[in-house]
């Protein structure tokens, strides 16, 4: 079987011609044939505006069916796609467009309001994604093609447009497909160059482990400009022939629940934060009553209650899914224990943009709690440690999923890709005899205790986040002492009649309670309350580097 990613796309369009493909939730639906027609029209525009194979096309906007069409049209033409997160600040978007040398930029309307076209001199045109209208054009050819699009399309396909007309770009395994700029939890964005073999291998992996079939449904919640959402909520599903629903607004738990109830998705792909919010807001409060606490201690009733809770949870997610896949960040241990206790079908994977993204995974039926699975097909994973079962070491991996390097940044590439092709992830983990990998933290985040002990702030934060009225937290080191920065759940605190002084008192109580569970070297010296949420990357990890100097 040839390693062609584009063959997956082309075959799916032909095989699923009359099925529903992409829906903007509460909006219009495109069938596979409509997607094919729009791809053809964008190809006409690309050709007219002088785009050649290998040229870069950037896309920046919220998830939508036209975002998906733009992505597919770019690759099937033979151009390189540069997806940019719509949450990025304007100057960041300008920098990425310029650094990637993009010739065209497709934008969502909200993104466009903040951009300044004069800051992106290399662009030949900017198009609005909602209706593919031209916002800025530096070439008359682009205007002409857009104005006469239906006419040109009609001349190209005089009888009518059929699946036999489809003949897309033939991709090569090492050819550059995507430049994805990382979210930068630790520093500036770098352009990850992913070749077609990475897209192919990630899609093939999903075919190997995920049970979807043509006509199945999925709610796309994660940003498609991020490899996790792109690979497992869009590319694989499109290749299968699924019907994808885009939440075009910010996915709050309320909107997500509503969408789940209506769509009844066959698979759920999420980041821990979404799952944790849903459980904290709608499931745990019901269990916190004295009666429930008592009943959970009685073995026979206990099983019945667990089954009921599990049913409620499953219904909450639409009641129709095979499993929930969690990735993108560390999972809260208490939430994970709760899911285990009720036998909820979930699994946690591990990956990074540089692998487009998957590195480790295991089916939920064999998944080891607390881990993130084993090395996936076509990937090797090892831990750089004298005793990987007991002493954490850096995760390194190599194989078909690994990037070509960072775009126009050889120095950064050499720091992470060694001469034997191993990618150094910067994550620390243990690996058991079966090959299950358990993440301990980012090596960049690891702190050293007073006698050289390794302190993983993520582990302390996970405990801290489960304490009363804590919304989120970061643990930093100041003058050899550990300080907990906390953003309280003000809504909940005020709802329980607490004022600001009470919140400070509870925060100090939390510190004392937490220290009682921690070894002496990782105890918190003090807490500092933050009045607003911490700034986050698109994966919803807190941008730690902004808070290292926190004064208190």
N, C-alpha and C positions, 0 to 999 in steps of 0.2 A: 504494500500500500504506500503510495507516494505521500510524503509529508507536506500536504498542501492545506493551509488554513483557508484560503479563498475557496477551495473546492467545497469545504463544509458549507460556506455561505451560499455559493452558487447552487449546490445540490438542494439545499433546504428551500430556497426560493422556488426552484422548479418543482420539487416534490410536494410543497405545501401551498401552491399557487393560490388556491381559493380559501385558505384558512385565515383567521384573524391573527395578526402579528403584533402590532404595537398600538396601545391605547393610552392616551393621556387621561388619567383618572378623572371622571366627570366630564370628559371631552370626546374628541373624535377618535375613531379606530381606523388603522390602516391594515389592509390584508397584505399578504406576502406579495401579491401582484402589484399593489399600490406602492409598496416599498421599492419594488423593481423599477416601476415607472419613474419614481422620484430619483432613484439612483441614476437612471439613464439621463434625466434632465440635468442633474448636477454635472454629469460627465460632459454634456454639451457645453455647459457654462465653463467648466475647467478648461476644456479644449479651446474654446473661443478666447479665453483670457490668457492663453499661452502657458498654462500649467503643464510641466513635463513630468514624466515618471521620476520619482525621487525628490520632487519638490515638496516643501512642507506646507501643510494646511492646518491652521489652529482652530480649535473650537472651545468656546467658553460660555457656559450658561447652565441653568438648572436642567435636571433630567427632563427629557421629553422625547416623543417619538421622532421629532425632526433632528434631535441630537443624535439619535441612533442612526437615522438615515444619512446624516452628514458623515458620521464615522465610517459606515459601510461604503458610501460612495467614494470616499477618499482612498480607502485601501483597494477597492475593486478597480480603481482607475490606475493604481500603481504609485500613488503619491504617499507621503509619510504623514501620519496624523499626529498632531500635538494637542492632546486634551489638557485644558487648563481649568482648575477648580474655580467655580463661580464665587466661592468665598474669598478668594485671594483679593488683596487690596489692589487698587488700580495700578500703582507703580510696579507691583509684582507682575501683573498681567503684561504691562508694557515691556518689562525686562524679558519675560519668557518669549513673547512674540519676537522681540528683536534678537535675542540670543539664539533662538531656533531658526532664524531667517525665514519665518513663515511668509508665504506670498499672499495667502488669503486668510481672513479671520471671520469665522461664523460666531455671532454673539446672540445671547438672549437679551430681551429688552431691558431687564433690570441691570444687567452688566453694562450695557451700552451707555446708560445714563452717566456712569462714572468715568468712562474712558475718554482719553484725549488722543484723537487720531494723529495729531502732529508729533506725538511722542513715539509713533511707530512708523518711521519713514520708509521702511522696506516693503510695507504692504502694498499690493496692487489693488486690493479691494476689501471692503468689509461688508458682510451680508447679514441680515437679520434672520435668525433661525425660525421665528414663528411662521413667516410666509416666504422665506428665501428672497426677500426684496433687497435691493442694493442700498446701503447706507452711504458708502463712500466708494468712489471708483476713480482710479488714476489711469484707466485705460478705456478708450471708447469701445474697444472690442467687447469688454465685459457688459457695458450698457446695452450694446446692440444685441448681444446674445440673450440677455434677460428680457429685453423688450419684445424680441421675436421668438421667444422660447418655444411656444406651442407650434408656431409655424415651422421652425427648424425640426422639431420633434416629428411633426406630421410628414415632412419631406423624408426624414430618415426611415420612418415606419409607415409607408403609405397605406397599407391594408389595415393593419392595426398591430399593436405591440403584443407579441406572444413570447412564451418562455423560450421558444427556439431561438429568439434573437439574442439571448443572453450569452455573452462570451466575455468573461472578465480577465483581468490581469493574471498571469501565471506567476505565482510567488516562488521564490527560492528560499530554502531553510535559513541561510545566513543573511538574507536581505533585510534591511532595516524597515520596520513596519510602524513602530510607535516611539515617540520620544515623550516620556512621562516624567514631569518635573515633580520630585518628591516633596512631601509636605514640610520637611524641615523641622522636626521636633528639636533638633540639636543645632542646626546652622542654616545657611542659605540653601535654597533649592538647587538640586543638581538634575540635569536632564538624563534620565535613564533610557538608554537605547535598547529597545526590545526587538529582536529579529522575529521573522515569521515562525521559526521553529518553536519559539517560546509561546506564541499565541496558539500554534497547533498543538503543542504538548499539553498546555493547560486545558484546552478544549477537549482533547482526547482523554485526559485524566477525568474530566467531569463526566464524559460518556461512560467511562469505566466504573465510576463509583456512585453516580447519582441516577435515580430511577425515573427520569422524566420521559414522556413520549409526546408525539405531535398532538396539539390541542390542549395539553396541560397548561395550567395558569400559574403566573408568578407575579408578586407585587415587588417592583424594583424600588428600594428605599435608599440604598447607598449611592453616593455620588458616582456617576459613570466615569468621571474624570480620574477616578481612583481605580487602580488595577483590580482590587478585590471585587468591587461592584461591577466593573466592566466585564471581567472574566466569568463571574458566576451568577450574575443577575441579568446579563445581556447576551454575550457572545455564545455561550453554551446553549442557552435557551433558544436563541434565534436559530442556531444550527440544528437543534432538535425539531423545531417547528412549534414551539410553545407560543402562548399568547401572553405578552408582557404588559403589565399595567404600570405606568409611571406615576408616582406621587409627585406632581409638579410643584407642590408647596413644601415647606420645611416639614419633615415627618415627625409631628408630635405624637405621643402615645395615642391621643384621641383619634387623630386622622388615621393612624396605622390600624387601630382596632376596627374602625369603621370600614376601612378598605378590606381588611381580612374577612370581616363578616360578609361583605358583598361579593368579593372575588373568590373566596375560599381557595387560597393558593395550594398547589401540590408540593411546594418546597418553600422553606423560609431561610433566607440568608441574611444574617444580621451582625451588628457589632454588639459587644457585651452591654454597652450603655443602654441600648434600646430594650434588650431583654430585662436588664436590671430595673429599668424605670417601670416597665409593664408589671413586673412582679411586685416591686415595692409599693406601687400606687394602687394595684387592684387585687392582688392575691394575698399578700402577707397581712394587711389590716384585718382581713376576715379570720385569720388564724390567731391573731393576737388576743382574742377575747379569753377570759379566764376559763369558760366552759370548753372552748376548743383546746386550750393548753392541757386541760385535764384529760380530755378524751384522747388526745394524741399519745398519752402515756399508757392507755389501756390497749394491750396487743390486738385483740380481736376487732374492737371498734376502730382502732388505729388503722388497720388495713382498709376497712371500708371508707374511712375518712380520706385516706391517701388516694384511693381510687376516685372518690368524688372530686378531690382537689385536682387530680390529674385530668379528669374529664373536663372540669371547668377551664383549666389552662388550655387544653387542646381545643375546646370550643372558642376560647378567646383568640386563638390564632387561626380561626376559620374552620377547624375540625376536619380538614381534608388533606393534611400534609404528611409526607413520609418521615421527614425529620427536620430539625432546626440546626442549621450550621452556624457556628459562632466563630468569628475571627477578627483580626484587625487590632486587637488589644488584649490585655490580660483579663481573665474572667474573675469576678469576685468569688472567693472561696465559699463564703456562706451561701450565696445564691446557688453556687454549683452543688453544694451538699444538699440543698433543698430540692433541686431538680433530680438529683440522684435518688433521694428518699422517696419521691413519688414516681420513680421510673419514667421520667419524661424523656422522650426520644430526642436527645441533642448530642452534638459532637463539637469539639473545638479544633480548628485547624490552625496552621501557622504558615505565614509567608511574608514576603516583602516585595515592594515594587520591583526590586532588582531581579526577581524571579517570575515576574508577571502573572500571579504572585506566589503560586503554591509551592511549599517546601515539605510540610508534614500534614498528614491527615489519617484518620481511621474511622471506619463505619461506626455509628453510634452503638451497635450491638456488641462491638468488641472494644470500645473505647475505654481507656484507663482514666478514671477521674483525676483531675488535676493536671493531666498531660495535654499535649496538643497533637497526639498521634505519632505516626512513624513516617519515615521517608516515603515520598510518593513515587509512583512508577517513573522511570527515566531520571531519577534524582538520587544522588548519594549524599548521606548526611553523616558527619562525625563530630565528636566533641573533643576539643583540644584540652585534654586533661589527663593526668597520670592515672586517674581512677574515675572514669565518667559516671559510675553508678553512685559515687559518694561525694566527689569533689566537682563543683560546677566548673565548666570551661566554656570557651567560646564555641558557638555553633558555626561550622563551615559546611558549605554544600557545593556540589557541582553537578552538571547535567544539562539536559535539553532546555530547561526553563531559564537558565541563567542569561543575563543581559550580555550585550557586546561590550558595554562600558558606559562611562558618562560622556555625554556629547560635548566635544571641544574642551575636555578636562582630563587630560592624561594623568595628571598628578593624583587627582581624586580616584581615578580608575585603579592606578597602581596600589593605592592604599587598601583597596578591598579585594581586588582580583589578583591572586598570585600566579606565578608562571605555570603552575600545574592546573590552572583553571578552577581552583577552589575560591569560592566567594566567602569572604570573612564578614559575618552578619553583624557583629557587635553585640549579639545577644548571648547571655550566659545561660547554660542549661545543664541538666543531668540527663543521662540516657541509661535505661535499664537493660537487662540482658535480652529482652524481647525487641529492643529498639525503640521503645516509647520515649519521647523527648518531653522533659518537663522544664519549662522556662523559669529561671530564677530572677531575671531582670536584664536591663540593658547594661553592658559593661561601662558605657559612658555615664550611667546614673549611679553606679555602685559607689558607696561611700565607705571610707575606712574608719573603723572604730578606734578607740584610744589605744588598744593593744594590737592593732592591725587586723581586727576582725572585719570580715566582709559584711556590710549592711546593705540590704536591698530595699530601698525606700518603698518600692511597689508593694512589698509584703506588709509593711507597717501601714501604708495608706489603705490597703484592702481591709484591714481590721478597723482602722479609724473611720472609714466610710460607712461601717455598719452601726456606729454608735448614734445615740439619739440626736436628731436635728442636724446631722452632718450631711451636706449635699455633696461636696467633693473636697479633696485635700491634696497637699503636696508636702513631703518631708524634705527639708533642706538642712545643710550643715553650716553652722556659723560659729566661728571661734571654737572649733572642735566639738561644739554641742549641737544636738539635733533639735530642730524647731519644726513644729507642725503648723502649716498655713492652712486655714480652714475657711471654706465658703459655706456658711450655715444654710439650712433649708428654712429661710425666713418665713415663707408662706405657712409651713407647718407649725413653726414656733408661734407665730402670731395667732394662728387658728386655735392654738392651745392656750392663748392668753398670756404668752410670755412677752416681756419687753426686752429692750437691748441689754439691760443689766442682767436679767435672767439668762439671756443667751450667753453672756460672758461667764456666768457662774456654771452653766451646764457644760460649756466648753472646757472649763478647768476640771470639772468632775470627770469629763470624758478622758482628759489627759491622765488623771490619777488611775482611772479604771483601765486604761490602755497600758500604762506602765506596769500595772500588776501582772499583765500577761507577757511582758517582754523581758528578754535578758537585760542585765544591767547596762551592757554597752550600747543597746539600741533604744534606750528609753528617751522620751521627749522631755527636754529641759523646759520648754514653754510652748504655748500656742499663740498664734496670731490670727485674728479674725479678718477676713477679706470681705468688703461690702458687695462685691460683684463676682460673677463667675470668672474662673481662670480662662485666659485665652487658650484656644485649642487649635490643633491642626485639623484638617478635614477628616482624619480618621478618628477624631474626637479624643486624641491623646493631648494632655495638657502640655503647652510649650514651656517645658521646665526651665530652659535657659533664661527666660524672662524673669524668673523669680529667685534666682540663686542669691541675689544680693538683698533679698527682702529685709527691710529694716523694721525692727519692732521694739 
